């Protein structure tokens, strides 16, 4: 399941670019199937970064993953056009850097799955070894 929808990807690509990016048959209509494939590929790459720290794919992904998925899919689509890739290369680099930081624990994944999601609720420990410093033992100080 991709982390972004075709509609979310279409919302950030200029309409005149949609057909250029996906219409290889010359029909002047964007191919939703090609957009979906780019999103699937980007989602699989995201899972490869996050799979060691959390169970993937996420059923309810945080907004950050939607943005990263869109950016990575746009890079995949635009790389085939031969345009100046500076902006899209930067989008991809920022996305992969963010994923590396999440995997390394340097940043939270966002929304409700941040550090609190990585720790257990647990119970406070109430038993342990005998205390070394008590009021009775420290009475003369």
Secondary structure as the mmCIF struct_conf table of DSSP 4:
data_model
#
loop_
_struct_conf.conf_type_id
_struct_conf.id
_struct_conf.beg_label_comp_id
_struct_conf.beg_label_asym_id
_struct_conf.beg_label_seq_id
_struct_conf.end_label_comp_id
_struct_conf.end_label_asym_id
_struct_conf.end_label_seq_id
BEND BEND1 UNK A 3 UNK A 4
HELX_RH_AL_P HELX_RH_AL_P1 UNK A 6 UNK A 10
TURN_TY1_P TURN_TY1_P1 UNK A 11 UNK A 12
BEND BEND2 UNK A 13 UNK A 13
HELX_RH_AL_P HELX_RH_AL_P2 UNK A 15 UNK A 22
BEND BEND3 UNK A 24 UNK A 26
BEND BEND4 UNK A 28 UNK A 29
HELX_RH_AL_P HELX_RH_AL_P3 UNK A 32 UNK A 50
TURN_TY1_P TURN_TY1_P2 UNK A 51 UNK A 53
BEND BEND5 UNK A 54 UNK A 54
BEND BEND6 UNK A 56 UNK A 57
TURN_TY1_P TURN_TY1_P3 UNK A 59 UNK A 60
HELX_RH_AL_P HELX_RH_AL_P4 UNK A 63 UNK A 78
TURN_TY1_P TURN_TY1_P4 UNK A 79 UNK A 82
BEND BEND7 UNK A 83 UNK A 83
HELX_RH_AL_P HELX_RH_AL_P5 UNK A 86 UNK A 104
TURN_TY1_P TURN_TY1_P5 UNK A 105 UNK A 105
BEND BEND8 UNK A 106 UNK A 107
BEND BEND9 UNK A 110 UNK A 110
TURN_TY1_P TURN_TY1_P6 UNK A 111 UNK A 112
BEND BEND10 UNK A 114 UNK A 114
HELX_RH_AL_P HELX_RH_AL_P6 UNK A 115 UNK A 118
BEND BEND11 UNK A 119 UNK A 119
BEND BEND12 UNK A 129 UNK A 129
HELX_LH_PP_P HELX_LH_PP_P1 UNK A 130 UNK A 131
BEND BEND13 UNK A 132 UNK A 133
TURN_TY1_P TURN_TY1_P7 UNK A 135 UNK A 140
#
